[in-house]
């Protein structure tokens, strides 16, 4: 199972549209579409879980694709590293 990051999504993207976009490449296990808490509009990114080979096909097929004037950025999610910096005490 791979978790995919999708960025530069249109602000009016819906959960159904987001799911259908990836379902063309295989079974979508789960989605998370980031929404603004006040307006409810899409914040421009989301995550999808799919099986490995289907996820790789979705990444190859959707990365750079134009959706309503936005060029999607689709890649395998990378774990966020612990940020350095700050002062040690």
Secondary structure per residue as TSV (DSSP state, phi and psi in degrees):
chain	resnum	aa	ss	phi	psi
A	1	X	-	360.0	128.3
A	2	X	E	-115.7	145.4
A	3	X	E	-103.9	126.0
A	4	X	E	-108.2	136.6
A	5	X	E	-96.3	132.8
A	6	X	E	-124.1	120.7
A	7	X	E	-122.0	168.7
A	8	X	S	63.8	39.3
A	9	X	-	-79.3	150.3
A	10	X	-	-64.9	148.8
A	11	X	T	-64.3	-22.6
A	12	X	T	-98.6	16.4
A	13	X	-	-65.2	136.3
A	14	X	-	-106.5	163.5
A	15	X	H	-60.5	-42.2
A	16	X	H	-62.2	-45.4
A	17	X	H	-64.1	-40.4
A	18	X	H	-63.2	-44.9
A	19	X	H	-63.9	-45.8
A	20	X	H	-62.3	-34.7
A	21	X	H	-57.3	-45.3
A	22	X	H	-86.1	-27.3
A	23	X	H	-63.0	-20.9
A	24	X	T	-64.4	-16.6
A	25	X	T	-108.2	-3.4
A	26	X	S	149.6	-170.6
A	27	X	-	-76.5	124.9
A	28	X	E	-89.0	118.2
A	29	X	E	-78.8	-42.6
A	30	X	E	-160.4	158.6
A	31	X	E	-135.1	154.0
A	32	X	E	-137.5	115.4
A	33	X	E	-108.8	117.2
A	34	X	E	-69.3	128.1
A	35	X	E	-123.7	147.0
A	36	X	-	-70.2	132.2
A	37	X	T	-70.3	-23.0
A	38	X	T	-91.6	-47.0
A	39	X	T	-93.3	-22.6
A	40	X	-	79.8	0.4
A	41	X	-	-79.9	154.8
A	42	X	E	-61.1	135.4
A	43	X	E	-85.4	3.2
A	44	X	E	100.9	2.1
A	45	X	E	-151.3	162.9
A	46	X	E	-164.8	176.4
A	47	X	E	-131.2	146.8
A	48	X	E	-134.1	140.4
A	49	X	E	-111.1	128.1
A	50	X	E	-143.6	164.7
A	51	X	-	-64.0	154.2
A	52	X	H	-51.7	-55.5
A	53	X	H	-68.2	-34.4
A	54	X	H	-70.1	-38.7
A	55	X	H	-63.7	-43.3
A	56	X	H	-64.8	-36.9
A	57	X	H	-66.0	-39.7
A	58	X	H	-65.3	-41.6
A	59	X	H	-61.6	-47.5
A	60	X	H	-64.2	-37.7
A	61	X	H	-81.5	-26.9
A	62	X	H	-105.4	-21.7
A	63	X	T	-63.1	123.0
A	64	X	T	89.1	-5.8
A	65	X	-	-67.2	142.1
A	66	X	E	-90.7	118.9
A	67	X	E	-121.7	109.8
A	68	X	T	47.9	45.8
A	69	X	T	87.0	-2.9
A	70	X	E	-107.1	129.7
A	71	X	E	-88.6	111.8
A	72	X	-	-65.0	146.6
A	73	X	E	-115.5	111.6
A	74	X	E	-124.4	127.1
A	75	X	E	-155.3	168.8
A	76	X	E	-69.7	136.5
A	77	X	-	-64.5	136.4
A	78	X	-	-106.9	135.9
A	79	X	-	-61.4	138.3
A	80	X	-	-76.6	124.5
A	81	X	-	-78.8	160.5
A	82	X	-	-73.4	128.6
A	83	X	-	-76.8	138.8
A	84	X	-	-83.7	-164.7
A	85	X	-	90.7	-176.9
A	86	X	S	77.4	168.8
A	87	X	-	-104.6	134.1
A	88	X	-	-84.6	145.4
A	89	X	-	-118.3	360.0
